[in-house]
Amino acid sequence: MIDFMTARLRSAVAIGAVTADTLWAAPAALAASALFGGRSSVVDQIYREYARVMLLACGVELRVRGEDALAEDARYVFVSNHTSNLDPLAILAALPRHGLRFVAKKELGAVPLFGPAMRVTGNVFVERSDTKTDLCRLEEAQRELLRDVSVLFFAEGRRSDDGHLHPFKRGAAAFALRAQLPVVPVGVSGTFEILPRGIEVGPRGPVGVSFGHHDAVDALLG
């Protein structure tokens, strides 16, 4: 009973943090975009602060490897596994020197306040079906929105239901080839144990984010 009540309390705190964090971060990102541009460093900092608050609320202890090997003035196509809604937040917090935008499912664009803020600040919404429409949207984003920032793809095109890796979509490779940007693999581990599908938050714990070293993520958590 105690464990059940503790889990419910953690989940309630996390939901409250999501609401409060979004209510300040989304308007702030919209305002910063209007004043400085959607790809500005001010928007990048708002993104990172939003991510840090969310990770703290969910009890994440972030451990990072490989970020220091990235060139500060370079743009990359980051390609990651995806098992939890915490994944993009962990990757954002693990990249203090790089602006980052996302290739996200179109449903997120319909979320009040959050969706418009994502759209205005340069994120790209796709159907996740590898259609010609998706590829055209990515090409347009490469030309117009993502000239000054890096972009994150989730390799499988969707969140894993079971925590395991599934077949990759081709959008990341096609985008990287057309944009002539280097691909950096990202391994994220530990998020599925804290926040799988649903809204119930699990026990606090470490989350590893490894850039360019998929096999090193588990070592971060040891």
Phi, psi and chi 1 to 4 in degrees:
 res  aa     phi    psi   chi1   chi2   chi3   chi4
   1 MET       -  -41.3  173.7   63.7   77.8      -
   2 ILE   -63.0  -44.3  -66.0  176.8      -      -
   3 ASP   -61.8  -40.2  -71.6  -17.1      -      -
   4 PHE   -63.1  -46.1  173.7   78.2      -      -
   5 MET   -66.0  -36.6  -66.3  -58.3  -64.3      -
   6 THR   -64.5  -42.4  -59.7      -      -      -
   7 ALA   -63.5  -41.3      -      -      -      -
   8 ARG   -65.1  -38.2  -74.9  -59.8  175.3   92.9
   9 LEU   -66.8  -44.4  178.7   59.6      -      -
  10 ARG   -59.8  -41.3  -81.5 -162.7  -59.6  -95.6
  11 SER   -66.0  -40.2  -60.2      -      -      -
  12 ALA   -64.3  -41.0      -      -      -      -
  13 VAL   -63.0  -42.8  169.0      -      -      -
  14 ALA   -64.7  -42.6      -      -      -      -
  15 ILE   -63.2  -42.1  -67.7  170.5      -      -
  16 GLY   -62.3  -39.2      -      -      -      -
  17 ALA   -66.7  -40.1      -      -      -      -
  18 VAL   -57.7  -47.2  168.7      -      -      -
  19 THR   -64.3  -51.3  -56.9      -      -      -
  20 ALA   -65.0  -41.9      -      -      -      -
  21 ASP   -63.8  -41.8 -152.3   14.5      -      -
  22 THR   -69.4  -36.2  -58.0      -      -      -
  23 LEU   -66.9  -24.9  -74.5  175.2      -      -
  24 TRP   -96.8  -38.8   81.9  -99.1      -      -
  25 ALA   -71.9  -41.4      -      -      -      -
  26 ALA   -64.4  -50.4      -      -      -      -
  27 PRO   -61.7  -36.9  -23.8   34.7      -      -
  28 ALA   -64.1  -40.7      -      -      -      -
  29 ALA   -67.0  -39.8      -      -      -      -
  30 LEU   -62.8  -43.6  -72.4  166.7      -      -
  31 ALA   -66.3  -43.3      -      -      -      -
  32 ALA   -64.6  -37.1      -      -      -      -
  33 SER   -63.6  -41.5  179.0      -      -      -
  34 ALA   -66.7  -35.6      -      -      -      -
  35 LEU   -85.2  -40.8  -69.2  171.8      -      -
  36 PHE  -118.8  -10.4  -53.2  108.3      -      -
  37 GLY   103.8  148.5      -      -      -      -
  38 GLY   -67.3  -18.2      -      -      -      -
  39 ARG  -107.0   19.1  -57.3 -175.4  -60.1  -85.6
  40 SER   -76.5  161.1   71.6      -      -      -
  41 SER   -66.6  -25.4   60.7      -      -      -
  42 VAL   -65.3  -44.4  177.2      -      -      -
  43 VAL   -62.7  -41.9  172.4      -      -      -
  44 ASP   -57.3  -42.9  -62.7  -21.7      -      -
  45 GLN   -67.2  -37.4 -172.9   59.8   34.1      -
  46 ILE   -62.4  -43.2  -68.1  169.5      -      -
  47 TYR   -55.5  -49.3  -89.8   45.2      -      -
  48 ARG   -66.2  -39.7  -77.5 -170.4  -74.0  -90.5
  49 GLU   -66.0  -39.4  -70.3  -56.8  -42.6      -
  50 TYR   -57.6  -46.0  176.5   81.3      -      -
  51 ALA   -64.5  -43.2      -      -      -      -
  52 ARG   -62.9  -41.3  -69.8 -171.6 -173.4  110.7
  53 VAL   -63.1  -43.8  170.0      -      -      -
  54 MET   -64.4  -42.9  -69.4  -59.1  -55.4      -
  55 LEU   -64.6  -40.7  -65.0  174.6      -      -
  56 LEU   -62.3  -42.9  179.7   63.7      -      -
  57 ALA   -63.6  -29.5      -      -      -      -
  58 CYS   -93.4    2.9  -69.1      -      -      -
  59 GLY    77.0   30.1      -      -      -      -
  60 VAL   -85.9  131.6  169.2      -      -      -
  61 GLU  -104.5  105.9  177.1 -168.1  -20.1      -
  62 LEU   -84.0  132.4 -171.7   63.5      -      -
  63 ARG  -127.6  130.0  -58.2  178.3 -175.4  179.9
  64 VAL  -125.4  140.5 -177.6      -      -      -
  65 ARG  -136.5  138.3  175.9  171.4  178.5  172.6
  66 GLY    94.1  -11.1      -      -      -      -
  67 GLU   -63.9  -34.4 -171.9  -81.6  -26.9      -
  68 ASP   -69.3  -14.6   55.8  -12.2      -      -
  69 ALA   -85.0   -8.8      -      -      -      -
  70 LEU   -81.1  140.9  -58.2  172.4      -      -
  71 ALA   -73.9  130.5      -      -      -      -
  72 GLU   -64.3  -33.9 -175.7  172.2   -1.7      -
  73 ASP   -97.0   12.9   58.2  -10.3      -      -
  74 ALA  -102.5  156.6      -      -      -      -
  75 ARG  -107.7  147.5  -68.8 -170.0  -57.7  129.4
  76 TYR  -136.0  160.6  -62.2   99.1      -      -
  77 VAL  -104.5  105.9  175.8      -      -      -
  78 PHE   -87.0  134.3  -66.3  102.9      -      -
  79 VAL  -128.1  118.4 -175.6      -      -      -
  80 SER  -125.2  158.0  175.8      -      -      -
  81 ASN   -72.7  168.1   61.6  -46.3      -      -
  82 HIS  -152.0  107.7 -170.0   20.4      -      -
  83 THR  -123.3   -5.9   61.4      -      -      -
  84 SER  -156.1  155.0  167.6      -      -      -
  85 ASN   -66.8  -11.9  -77.6  -25.2      -      -
  86 LEU   -77.3  -17.3  -67.3  176.8      -      -
  87 ASP   -57.8  -53.3  -63.8  -24.6      -      -
  88 PRO   -62.6  -32.6   19.9  -31.7      -      -
  89 LEU   -68.1  -42.6  -58.0  172.3      -      -
  90 ALA   -63.3  -40.7      -      -      -      -
  91 ILE   -68.1  -41.1  -64.6  168.6      -      -
  92 LEU   -57.3  -49.1  -90.7  173.4      -      -
  93 ALA   -66.8  -25.4      -      -      -      -
  94 ALA   -84.0   -3.1      -      -      -      -
  95 LEU  -120.7   72.1  -75.8  170.7      -      -
  96 PRO   -71.1  -15.0   27.6  -36.1      -      -
  97 ARG  -108.4    2.2  -58.4  179.6  -59.4  148.5
  98 HIS  -130.2  131.5  -68.2   82.6      -      -
  99 GLY   -70.1  140.8      -      -      -      -
 100 LEU  -139.0  134.3 -172.8   66.1      -      -
 101 ARG  -125.5  164.7  -60.5  -62.7 -178.6  -90.9
 102 PHE  -118.0  149.2  -60.2   89.0      -      -
 103 VAL   -97.4  110.7  175.8      -      -      -
 104 ALA  -123.9  159.5      -      -      -      -
 105 LYS   -66.2  145.3   60.7 -177.3 -178.8 -179.6
 106 LYS   -63.6  -24.5   68.9  171.8 -173.6  176.4
 107 GLU   -60.3  -31.1  -69.5   83.9   -3.2      -
 108 LEU   -65.4  -27.3  -71.9  177.0      -      -
 109 GLY   -68.2  -16.3      -      -      -      -
 110 ALA   -93.4   -4.8      -      -      -      -
 111 VAL   -71.8  125.0  177.2      -      -      -
 112 PRO   -54.1  137.9  -25.0   34.6      -      -
 113 LEU    69.1  -54.4 -162.2   58.0      -      -
 114 PHE   -62.8  -47.6 -179.7   82.4      -      -
 115 GLY   -61.4  -51.2      -      -      -      -
 116 PRO   -59.3  -37.7  -27.7   35.7      -      -
 117 ALA   -64.3  -41.1      -      -      -      -
 118 MET   -63.7  -43.3  -75.4 -168.6   69.3      -
 119 ARG   -65.8  -46.7 -167.4  179.6  -56.6  -82.1
 120 VAL   -66.4  -30.6  167.4      -      -      -
 121 THR   -90.0    7.7   53.7      -      -      -
 122 GLY   105.7   11.4      -      -      -      -
 123 ASN   -80.3  158.0  -60.3  -79.7      -      -
 124 VAL  -116.9  128.4 -175.8      -      -      -
 125 PHE  -103.1  131.5  -62.7  104.0      -      -
 126 VAL  -132.1  167.8  -63.5      -      -      -
 127 GLU   -79.2  -17.2  -59.6  -81.2   -7.5      -
 128 ARG    67.8   29.6  -58.0 -178.1  -58.3  171.4
 129 SER  -120.5   10.5   55.2      -      -      -
 130 ASP    59.4   29.6  -88.2  -10.7      -      -
 131 THR   -81.2  167.9   62.7      -      -      -
 132 LYS   -62.0  -33.7 -174.9  176.4  180.0  179.9
 133 THR   -61.2  -44.4  -60.1      -      -      -
 134 ASP   -60.6  -44.8  -78.6   -7.4      -      -
 135 LEU   -64.4  -36.3  -65.3  177.1      -      -
 136 CYS   -66.5  -40.2  -71.9      -      -      -
 137 ARG   -63.1  -39.7  -74.2  177.1 -179.0  168.1
 138 LEU   -67.1  -39.3  -67.7  174.0      -      -
 139 GLU   -65.2  -41.6 -175.0  172.9   -0.1      -
 140 GLU   -63.8  -40.0 -179.8 -178.8   -6.9      -
 141 ALA   -64.0  -39.7      -      -      -      -
 142 GLN   -61.6  -36.6 -175.4  -90.9  -43.4      -
 143 ARG   -77.5  -38.6  -67.5 -163.8  -50.0  -93.1
 144 GLU  -107.0  -43.1  -58.5  -64.0  -27.7      -
 145 LEU  -102.4  -32.9  -62.9  174.7      -      -
 146 LEU  -106.7   30.9  -59.1  173.0      -      -
 147 ARG   -75.0  -24.0  -68.0  172.5  -64.8  177.7
 148 ASP  -116.6   -1.6  -55.1  -42.7      -      -
 149 VAL  -133.6  163.7  -66.6      -      -      -
 150 SER   -84.1  167.6  -63.7      -      -      -
 151 VAL  -132.1  144.1   59.9      -      -      -
 152 LEU  -112.3  127.2  172.2   66.8      -      -
 153 PHE  -111.4  144.5  -75.6   78.8      -      -
 154 PHE   -95.0  120.7  -70.3  112.6      -      -
 155 ALA   -56.5  -36.5      -      -      -      -
 156 GLU   -84.1   -8.7  -58.9  142.3  -81.6      -
 157 GLY    80.3   -3.9      -      -      -      -
 158 ARG  -160.7  168.6   60.5 -174.8  -65.1  -86.0
 159 ARG   -80.7  136.9 -171.7  168.9   22.5  137.9
 160 SER   -71.9  138.2  171.0      -      -      -
 161 ASP   -82.6  -25.4  -69.8  -36.9      -      -
 162 ASP  -114.8    2.8   55.3   13.1      -      -
 163 GLY    85.1   -0.2      -      -      -      -
 164 HIS  -103.3  159.8  -62.0  -64.3      -      -
 165 LEU   -78.5  139.2 -157.8   62.0      -      -
 166 HIS  -122.8  172.5  -64.7  -81.6      -      -
 167 PRO   -54.8  145.1  -28.1   36.8      -      -
 168 PHE   -84.6  150.5  -69.9    1.5      -      -
 169 LYS   -86.8  167.0  -60.1  -69.3 -173.8  179.8
 170 ARG   -97.4   -3.0   60.8  179.6  177.7  172.2
 171 GLY   -60.0  -41.0      -      -      -      -
 172 ALA   -63.6  -45.2      -      -      -      -
 173 ALA   -65.3  -42.7      -      -      -      -
 174 ALA   -63.0  -42.0      -      -      -      -
 175 PHE   -64.7  -45.4 -178.6   91.2      -      -
 176 ALA   -62.1  -40.4      -      -      -      -
 177 LEU   -65.2  -44.5  -73.3  170.6      -      -
 178 ARG   -70.0  -37.2  -66.6 -171.5 -177.3 -169.2
 179 ALA   -84.4  -10.7      -      -      -      -
 180 GLN    55.2   49.4  -63.3 -174.8  -32.1      -
 181 LEU  -117.0  146.6  -67.5  175.0      -      -
 182 PRO   -69.5  144.6   23.0  -31.2      -      -
 183 VAL   -95.8  131.3  173.7      -      -      -
 184 VAL  -117.9  114.1  176.1      -      -      -
 185 PRO   -69.8  141.9   25.1  -32.7      -      -
 186 VAL  -125.0  128.3 -176.6      -      -      -
 187 GLY  -108.6  126.8      -      -      -      -
 188 VAL  -118.6  130.1 -177.5      -      -      -
 189 SER  -136.4  146.3 -174.9      -      -      -
 190 GLY   101.6  -16.8      -      -      -      -
 191 THR   -73.4  -34.6   53.3      -      -      -
 192 PHE   -63.5  -34.4 -173.1   76.2      -      -
 193 GLU   -70.7  -27.8  -70.4   73.4   19.6      -
 194 ILE   -90.0  -42.7  -62.8  174.4      -      -
 195 LEU  -145.1   85.0 -174.5   64.7      -      -
 196 PRO   -75.2 -164.1   28.4  -32.7      -      -
 197 ARG   -61.1  144.8  -80.7 -169.0  177.8  -88.9
 198 GLY   107.2 -166.7      -      -      -      -
 199 ILE  -120.0    2.7   60.4  172.8      -      -
 200 GLU   -86.5  123.4 -174.6  165.6  -44.3      -
 201 VAL   -88.9  132.2  178.2      -      -      -
 202 GLY   -82.9 -168.5      -      -      -      -
 203 PRO   -64.1  152.9  -21.1   32.5      -      -
 204 ARG   -59.9  153.7  -63.0  171.9  178.7  -90.3
 205 GLY   178.8  175.9      -      -      -      -
 206 PRO   -80.1  147.0   28.7  -33.9      -      -
 207 VAL  -126.0  127.2  165.4      -      -      -
 208 GLY  -101.6  134.2      -      -      -      -
 209 VAL  -124.0  118.1  179.8      -      -      -
 210 SER  -122.0  125.1 -178.7      -      -      -
 211 PHE   -98.0  117.2  -63.2   97.4      -      -
 212 GLY    79.1    4.8      -      -      -      -
 213 HIS  -138.3   72.6  -58.9  -83.0      -      -
 214 HIS   -56.4  -39.5  -88.0  -65.6      -      -
 215 ASP   -76.9   -4.5   57.3  -10.8      -      -
 216 ALA   -95.8   -7.3      -      -      -      -
 217 VAL   -63.3  -45.5  177.0      -      -      -
 218 ASP   -63.2  -31.8  -72.3  -22.8      -      -
 219 ALA   -65.0  -30.3      -      -      -      -
 220 LEU   -64.1  -29.5  -70.9  170.6      -      -
 221 LEU   -93.3   -4.4  -54.2  179.2      -      -
 222 GLY   -77.1      -      -      -      -      -
